[in-house]
Amino acid sequence: MARPSREELKRLHFVNALFAHITGDDLFLAQQINQAIAFSLDELAAQTQAKPELTRTLDADFYAAATRLLAKFCADGEHRGFFHWDADNTRHAATPLFARAELMAGLKELAPFEEATLLVTNLRPALLPPGRRRTAQRQREYDDALAFIRELAAKRTRRQARLQLVFL
């Protein structure tokens, strides 16, 4: 069996983190889920061979497909909660005031569940935009946002609840 590339390992760990309740930390099952998602994106993958600049699009589409799959899995609304917050949704979404409001709404939605997943996407690109200099201030804002979200989730989640916090 060929050794997986770095990007493939990133995807496997992402899938395993999102679907840990299904895979039970079994990377073989995570690989099967990964292959199912990748199979649905075959046409785009063929396009990336012809145009390597589409690789970023492929990754974004892969993560979006995995998010939709997880949301569909949690859609029964009885046993497991799911909330997705996109930090790049609006120009100000990643600022502490707007982030707190949106995350509090999500945590309230997840409060009745014993098991829940809070997925945070695009926080890094929102605060550390690609193509712009990575200054110490931007890095500090990003680190502060990560700490803020972790602390908020810890404070606003019931002690007996299991919240899976995933940053993508």
HELIX and SHEET records of a PDB file:
HELIX    1   1 ARG A    6  LEU A   18  1                                  13    
HELIX    2   2 ALA A   20  THR A   23  1                                   4    
HELIX    3   3 LEU A   27  SER A   40  1                                  14    
HELIX    4   4 ASP A   42  ALA A   50  1                                   9    
HELIX    5   5 PRO A   52  LEU A   54  5                                   3    
HELIX    6   6 THR A   55  PHE A   73  1                                  19    
HELIX    7   7 CYS A   74  ASP A   76  5                                   3    
HELIX    8   8 PRO A   96  LEU A  110  1                                  15    
HELIX    9   9 LEU A  123  LEU A  127  1                                   5    
HELIX   10  10 ALA A  136  LYS A  155  1                                  20    
SHEET    1   A 3 ARG A  80  ASP A  86  0                                        
SHEET    2   A 3 GLU A 115  THR A 121  1                                        
SHEET    3   A 3 ARG A 162  PHE A 167  1                                        
END                                                                             
